[in-house]
Amino acid sequence: MSARKRSRAWLVAAAVALLASACGGGDDDGGGPVGGGDLPDCPVDALDSASSDGPVDITFWHTMTRANEETLVQLTDSFNESQDRVHVNLVNNTSYEDQQEKYRQALGTGELPDLVQHQEIYLQQMIDSQSALPVQSCIDATDYDTSDFVERTLRYYQVEGVQWALPFNVSNPILLYNRNAFVQAGLDPDRPPETLEELRSAAQALKDAGFEAGMGLKLDAWHLEQFLALQGETFVNNGNGREDRATEVTFDNDAGEEIFTYLAGLVDDGLAITTPRDGPGQFDNLLGVGGERWGMTIDSSATLGTIFDLLSGGQYANVDPAVGPLPGRNEDGGVLVGGAGLYISATEPARQAAAWEYMAYLTSPESQSIWSAGTGYIPVRQSATEQPEIQQRWAEVPGFRVGYDQLVAGAENDATAGAVMGDMFGVRTAIEEAENRMFLEDQDPAEALADAADAANQVIQDYNDRIGV
Amino acid sequence: MPPSPTERPDRQLRRARARRARRSRPAFLRYLVLTVLALVVLFPIYVAVVGSLLVPDQLVHRPPALFPTDPQWGSYSEAWSAGHFSRYLVNSAIVTLTITAGQVITSILAGFAFAMLEFPFKRTIFVVFLATMMVPFEVTIVTNLTTISQGIGPLHFDWHDTYRGLTVPFLATGFGAFMLRQAFLQIPRDLRDAATVDGYGNLKFMALVAVPLVRPTIAALSVFSFLGAWNQYLWPLLVTDDDRLRTVQIGLKQLRSTALDEINVTLAGTILAAAPLVVLLILFQKQLIRGLTAGAVKG
C-alpha cells in the first residue's frame, strides 16, 4: 500500500526529531507547524464508511495499573459494547517512562498505537515529534463543546492556541494533616493553613507541642513549580512556553528566591524534615503523619485513597486524617495540573476518527465520574461532579473533593496553565539536585536557586539545539 | 616433616591433635564468615517473602514486621491474576526455552569451529565475535527493532507481536561461542586423531566425543542463557502489544502500584516470577559452579 509507505517515511522523519531530542545529534528539522490556520484535518467522516464492514480496531497505549487499570478496562468494555463502529484494544505499558521509551522506538519502526496516554511533562516532546494529530483539529471538525472541561486541565495541553491532547487523569498536590495533632497543638482542625506564613506557624505550633517536626517535606522539584504558580509566577519564558518555544527559566527572581529561602528555613529550623521522593522511603512523609512524628505533609491527591484506608484504622487509630488545599495561593495564582493526557497518534483517517470518538467518550462527564470514583483522580469535567459516583465518593470522604475545588479556584493565566518546555524531566532533575544541596549540604538558598536556573537553562538550551531551533 | 622414629607415641599423638586443631580453627572461622554472608544475601529475600504475607497495617509499620503473624496467602492469588501470570508464565517458558536451546546449539557449532577447524580469517572472525560482547544490548535495540518489524535487505519481516520477534534476535551469542571454544580447546589432540583414524567426520566427532566431554560448560551456558532470557523486560515490552504474547516480567511491572497497602501483592508477584529461577539454580548448582571454573585453570 503506497499510502502506508508514505506514512512510514513521514514517521521516520518524526522519529528523527524525537530521537534527536532524547539522544542528541544534529537535526535541521524546524519546530514543526505550530499555530492555528495550518492544522491537519481530522477526518471524522472516515469512520462512517470504514465501519460499514465491521468495527474499526484501534490500539490504546496506557500505563494504568491495578485498580486504575480495572476502572479503565471497565470503561472500555462498556464503550466496545455500546456501539459497533469502534473496537478498542488496551495495551498496558506499565509506566510513563517505559511507555515513552517504547513510543520513541516505535517512531522509528512505525508500530505506533492509535491513541496514547502520555505524562504531562512530555507535551513539548510530543509536539516536536510531529507524530500526533492535534486534538484541536477534531474539536474544530466536530464543533465539540469544551466549555464543560475544568479550564485549567484543558489549558495545560494548549500551546500557541492549539489543543494537542485532552486531559484524562489529573491529580495535584494537597496538604494532608492530622486533625488530632492540630487539636494537641492548639490549632483549629477545621481551618488548615492557607498561606505560607500560616503553614510555618502551624508547623511551629506542632513542634512546640512535642512533635518531632511540624511537617514531612518530600524532596520534590514539583514544590517550586507549584508554589510559583500559586503566586501567578511563570516558570519559563515566552508565556510559560505557551506563546512561543521556551528558551530559559524565569524562576531565578525574587519569587523563586523567597520560595527557596522559605523551604530552607523550614528545614533549618527543624520545622520540616525532608523525605525521599522515590525508592523505599517514598512513603516516609505519609508514614510520618501516621506515626505521629509530624502533623502535616504535602503529597499528590492521587495518594488519598491509600491514606484514608490506612491512616483511619488499626495502629493509626490516633490519627484523624484530613485534607486542605495547598497553602500559598494569592489572587493571581492557582494550583497546577499533574497527570497525563491523551494524544491521537494514528495515521490512517478511519483510525484517527475512531481514536477521537473513544477519547471523547473517556473524557465525557459520565466516564469521568466513574473514572474519578474508581481511581481517585480529579474529574476533568465540571458536570462530572453532579454524577452519582462522584457524589457518593465525595460524601463518604470529603477530602477527595479538595483537589477538584482548588483546581477550579484561582486565576486562569499562563502561570497557572503550567510550564511547557523540552526535556522537563531534565529541568526537574536540575532543580532537585539544587534543592538537595540546599537542604542537605546547607547551600545558601539564593546560590542554590541560581545554580538550579543555570543547570535548567542548559537542559532547555541543549534540547532546543538538538531539535534545531 | 615426618616424625622421627625416636619420638614417643604420645608426643606424636599430641602433634597430630595440634595439627587438626590448627586446621579446624580456620575452618570454623570460614564457616562463620560464610554463614554471616549467606544471611546478608538471604535477608532481603526473607523480607520479601514476609512482606508478601503481611496485612496492610503491618506493611506500613515502622520498624517493619519480621514475621507474618497472620499470613495473607491471598496476595499470591491476587498477584497471579492481576499479573496475568497463568498466560505470561507460559510465554516466558516458551521464549526462554527457545532462546536457551538456540544459544546452546549455535554456541556449540561456532565454538567447535573456532577450536577445531581451520578456515580463512578465523582469527579475525573470532575477534569480531568477541567484539559483540563489548556492545551493550541497548545500543542495538533500534536496529534490531527495525529488522524484526520491517526486515533487512531483500528479506521482509513483520514480526511485531510474534514469538519470532521475541526469540530470533537472541538465538546466537558471542559469549556462548567464546565459552565453548575455550572448553573444546581442552580436548586433547590425540582424541581427535584417534577419532579420525576410526573414520569420524567433524560433525560425528563433535556430537559423539567433544560435546559429551564439555557437558559442564554446556550446562553452565544453559543456565546463563535461561537467566538472561527469563529476566528480559525491555525487549518483550517493545515488541509486544498483545497480551497473549507478553512475558512474566511485564506482568510483574504491571503489579507495580502506587498504593502503599498493595506492596504485598507486588512482592508476591516478585516471588512467583523468581520461583522458576530458584528451582533451576538448585537443580543445576553443581554444573554451574564447575562450568564457571572449568576454563579458569586451563594449562
Chai-1 contact restraints between the chains, C-beta under 6 A:
chainA,res_idxA,chainB,res_idxB,connection_type,confidence,min_distance_angstrom,max_distance_angstrom,comment,restraint_id
A,T65,B,Q254,contact,1.0,0.0,6.0,A-B,restraint_1
A,T65,B,R256,contact,1.0,0.0,6.0,A-B,restraint_2
A,T65,B,S257,contact,1.0,0.0,6.0,A-B,restraint_3
A,R66,B,S257,contact,1.0,0.0,6.0,A-B,restraint_4
A,V91,B,D241,contact,1.0,0.0,6.0,A-B,restraint_5
A,N92,B,Q254,contact,1.0,0.0,6.0,A-B,restraint_6
A,T94,B,K253,contact,1.0,0.0,6.0,A-B,restraint_7
A,T94,B,Q254,contact,1.0,0.0,6.0,A-B,restraint_8
A,K102,B,L238,contact,1.0,0.0,6.0,A-B,restraint_9
A,Q105,B,L145,contact,1.0,0.0,6.0,A-B,restraint_10
A,Q105,B,L238,contact,1.0,0.0,6.0,A-B,restraint_11
A,G108,B,V142,contact,1.0,0.0,6.0,A-B,restraint_12
A,T109,B,L145,contact,1.0,0.0,6.0,A-B,restraint_13
A,T109,B,T146,contact,1.0,0.0,6.0,A-B,restraint_14
A,T109,B,S149,contact,1.0,0.0,6.0,A-B,restraint_15
A,E111,B,S149,contact,1.0,0.0,6.0,A-B,restraint_16
A,E111,B,H160,contact,1.0,0.0,6.0,A-B,restraint_17
A,F283,B,L260,contact,1.0,0.0,6.0,A-B,restraint_18
A,L287,B,V60,contact,1.0,0.0,6.0,A-B,restraint_19
A,T306,B,A259,contact,1.0,0.0,6.0,A-B,restraint_20
A,T306,B,L260,contact,1.0,0.0,6.0,A-B,restraint_21
A,T306,B,D261,contact,1.0,0.0,6.0,A-B,restraint_22
A,L310,B,D261,contact,1.0,0.0,6.0,A-B,restraint_23
A,G314,B,D57,contact,1.0,0.0,6.0,A-B,restraint_24
A,Q315,B,D57,contact,1.0,0.0,6.0,A-B,restraint_25
